[in-house]
Amino acid sequence: MRKYIVEFIGTFFLVCGTIMGGAVGASLALMAMIYAGGHISGAHFNPAVTVTMLIRKKIGGPDVAGYMIAQFTGASLAAVMLIYGFDFAGRADCYGSNEGLVQALLAEFISTFALAFVVLNVATAKGTAGNSYYGLAIAAIVLAMAMLFGKFSGGVFNPAVGLGLVIQKTLCWSQLWIYFVAPIAGGLVAAFVFLAVNEADEAPESVPDDVEVRSGGSVRH
């Protein structure tokens, strides 16, 4: 249960940072929450990252649903709080052309691929085990991708954040699917590319119940 609580808290503050602070706010909130919760849940805060870690065999199948429920719940409650607690409702931005939709899909796919690839290499690879920079590296790629591709898609790279932004009315309900399909696809491709270029870096077949996989290694509790 504590893993799910951490995923809820981290995603909650990630959405708050995204809505109120833009790319910089999102990156700083993400970095802080990664360092705060990485040793407990692995600090996914993103269903696309959770799917990536499933392929990497760093999370068991039964945990996937729990992680995603926690992430989507945290994102939704953050959006509702900002609307009704701080009068921070947005104006839905809907893409009005096929070209806009294609650009948004491509931007979300490329950016989530980059994010997942960095996460896999700094937080799960044996060659970087025990490093202290994993949170900074992950936050940096989020900020970089938001600066590069944010103007095309809003810089979401996260289905849970996408749901939060739709509830808060920054994004359009009819186009929520973009922020599910493209990030999940980007995360999946990143996982298979990582496995292809790190053939000797095999993850265990399963994660024992008394081990929490964290960014940079594993910690027994």
N, C-alpha and C positions, 0 to 999 in steps of 0.2 A: 504493500500500500504506500509506503514512503516514497517509492520511485514515482508513483503516479501523482502524489502531492507535489513533488519537486517539478515534475513536468507541467502540472497545472500552474504553479507559481511562476516558473520561468516563461511560459507562453503568455501568461497574463501580462507580465511586465514588458515582454517583447512587443506585444500589441500596443500597450500604452506608449512605449517609446516610439514605435512606428507612426502612430497616429499623431502624437503631440510633438515629436521631435524629428520626424522625417528620417532620412538615411542615417544621419549622425546619431540621433536618439536611439534608433533601432540597433545600430552597431554597438553603441556603448552599453545599452541594456542587455544585449545578447552576450557581450563579453563578460560583464559582471555576473550574469546568471550562469554562464558556463563554468566560471571559476567557483561559484557558490554551490552549484548542484551537480557538477560533473562526477564527483566521487560517489554520488548516490544513484543517479539515474542514467548517467552518460550524457546528460544535458542535450537531448535531441531538440526539444521545443519546436518540432517541425515534423509532420507526418511523412514528408518526403525523405527526411533523414532517417526516420524510423524504418521505412521500407528499405532504404539503402543498408542499414545495419542488419536487417533481417537477411538480405542477400549475403552480406559479409559474415553472417553467423555470429554476430555480436549481441544479438537479442533473440530470445526464443519466441516461437510463434504465439504461444498463449499470452505473452506480454504485449503484443502489437496492439490488440484491441484496447487494452487498458491504457497504454500510452496515448493512443489517438483520442480516446474519450477524454482523457485529462487535457490534452492539447486543445481540442476543439471547445471544450467547456471553458478553459481558461481564456481563450481568445474571445469567446462569445460574451462572457461576463465582463471582460475588460471593455469591450465595445459598448455594452449596455451601461456600464458605470460612467463612461465618458459622455454618453448622450444625456443621461438623466441626472448624473451627479455634477457634471461640469458644463452642461449645455454645449457639448462639443460635437454636434452632428455635422456631417459633411454634405456635399452635393454630389450625387452619384455621377461618375464619369463613365459613360458608355461609349464603346467604340462604334462609330457610325459607318464604317466601311469595311469591306473584306480585307483591304490592305492593312487597316489598323488591327484587325483580329490576327492576321498572320504575323505581323510585327510583334504583337503582344505575346503570342504563343512562342515565337522564336526567342524573344528576349527572356521569357520565363524559363524556357528549356535550357538555354545556354547558361544563364546565371545560376540555375539550380544545379546543373551539371558541375559548374566550377565550385560552387559551395560544397556539394557532396564529395567531390574529388579531394578538396582540401581537407575536409573533415576526416575522410578515410585515411589520408596520408599523415596528418599530424596527430590524429587521435586513436588510430587503430594499428598503424604499421609498426612492426617490430623495430625497424630502424630508427623510429622517433619515440620509442617507449620512454616514459618518464620525463618527457620534456616539459618545460614550464611556459612555453609560448603558444600552446595550442589555442587558448582562448583568444589571444591577440590575433593569431593568424586567421581564425574563423571570422572574427569580427571585421578584419581588414578585407577579406574577400567579399563579405556582404556589402560593406561600404563601397568598395571598388565597383562591384556589379551594379549597385544602385546608381552610382554616378554615371556609369557607362550606358546602362540599358533602362534605367528607371523611367526615362521620359517616354518610352514605348509601352510600358506595361504597368507602371506604378511602382516597380521595384519590390515585388512581394516575395517571390521565391519560396512560398510556404503556404500550403493549403489552409492551415489554421489561421494564419494572418489574413489570408484572402477572405475567409469567412468573417473574421472580425471587421475588416474594412467594408465588407458588404453590409453587415448589420449596422455599422456606424454611418453608412451611406456615402463613403468616399468612392466606392466602386458599385457597379451595377449588378443586381441580382441575376439578370438574364445571362450575364457573362461570367458568373462565378466558376463555371466549368473550366475556364481557361486556367484558373489558379489551382485546379486540381490536376487536370490532365498534364499540362506542361511540366510542373515541378516533379510530379511522380515519375514521369518519363525521363526527365533529366537525372533524377536520383538513381533510377534503375540503370541507365546507361553508364553513369559514373561508377556504379558498383561493379559492373562487368568489365569496364576498362581497368579499374583498379586491380581486379583479380587477374586480368590478362597480363598486366605489366609487373605484378608482384607474385609471380608463380610460387616462389619459395616461401612466401609470407602467408601461410594457410592459417585460418582461424580454426578454433576447436569446433567439433561437430555440434556441441551443445554447451551451454553455460550452466555450471552447477548452481544450485539454488543459493549457496552461501557466498557467491561471488557477484559483485556488482562491477560491470565493465564501465570504466570511466575513460574520459579523454586522456590518452597518454599511457594507459595501462589498466591493470585490474587491482582491485583492493578487496581483500577478504574481510568479512564482518562476522 
